[in-house]
């Protein structure tokens, strides 16, 4: 029985994809094989010796100790794109809230006296007239699954779109509209954008990505949208720009006590991916990926190990996580050959300091082979997997 611990509420639509005769799922499990998590912090958790995979039902993984997991050979999965539509809709909504002064107009009406309301509304509405989106420029920092969807949606609304992402994947480049302009650097994007939206993870390279110097580059009355991660925007510098009138609005999904009441801050309670559909999509995607790894050894959408997928060809399969150092494949092959076992197929992939090897074998795997492999310096974990056809899957 494979033990799965849930640290947050994971949609049952996804959990139902784990067969009950093979998987035991609970929030109260000791030393699990798998942990499924959304936002719960794992940095202080004790990691059991049976843990093989962590599945993050979402995109960001700053709540997971990646180095610790990699050192233990634990593969961490996330679900890029599963919540893309939810975030896309909120970014479009944020631009509309800001361009049409909707929040301020709403507050104005709610605070009017009931006497002679119709006349008072008409007298005050000129103060809240706004502008339309077509013809405005949206700058998108980060063209992953979410950024690409936003770019295409904004272009469909008649906006000019400029994007910046030096690490854009070939897959996402194919999906983005040909009319989306490429910024040569982030300063160019800031200087040309009426709206700026961030869609990058928080790291040392992205912390305070919009700082005082970059705020100065923004056109007058620009709108800044941060539904990505707290810390991407230097909010103290941005508040000064809001006070001076240079920046029109700041829409954030990460409210703070000292800024949420600012007249030009539209603070939301972390709504980015908070839809039933997004939660279901993330749960379905993460359980599918974790199950494929456990049952077939395939790695798709891991943040700490390389992507590795290979059709089953032999009787049984070895799945080996190890350090990315010279002669690992040679030592693995030798340990197998010494037991008279023939290799049918093999792939080896690396990512930074770690690597992953999948090997299909002509014979059944003996305990001695696994023990020999575990003694090889640099190997982190070794698993034997029965061919899916032999399991009847």
ABEGO torsion letter per residue (X at the ends): XBBBBBABBBBAAAAAABBAAABBBBABBBGBABBBBBABBAAABBBBAABABBBBBEABAAABBAAAAAAAGBBBBBBBGAAAAAAAAAAAAAAAAAAAGAAAAAAAAAABBABGAAAAAAAAAAAABBBBABGBBBBBBEBBAAAAAAAAAAAAAGBBBBBBBAABBAAAAAABBAABBBBABAAAAAAABABBBBBBBBBAAABGABBAAAAAABBBGBBBBBABBBGABBAAAAAAAAAAGABABBBBABBBAAAAABAABBBBBGAAABBAAAAAAAAAAAAAAAAAAAAAGBBBGBAABBBBBBBBABABBBBBBBBBBBGAAAAAAAAAAAAGBBBABBBBBBBEABBBBBBBBABBBBAAAAAAAAABBGBABBBBBBBAAAAGX
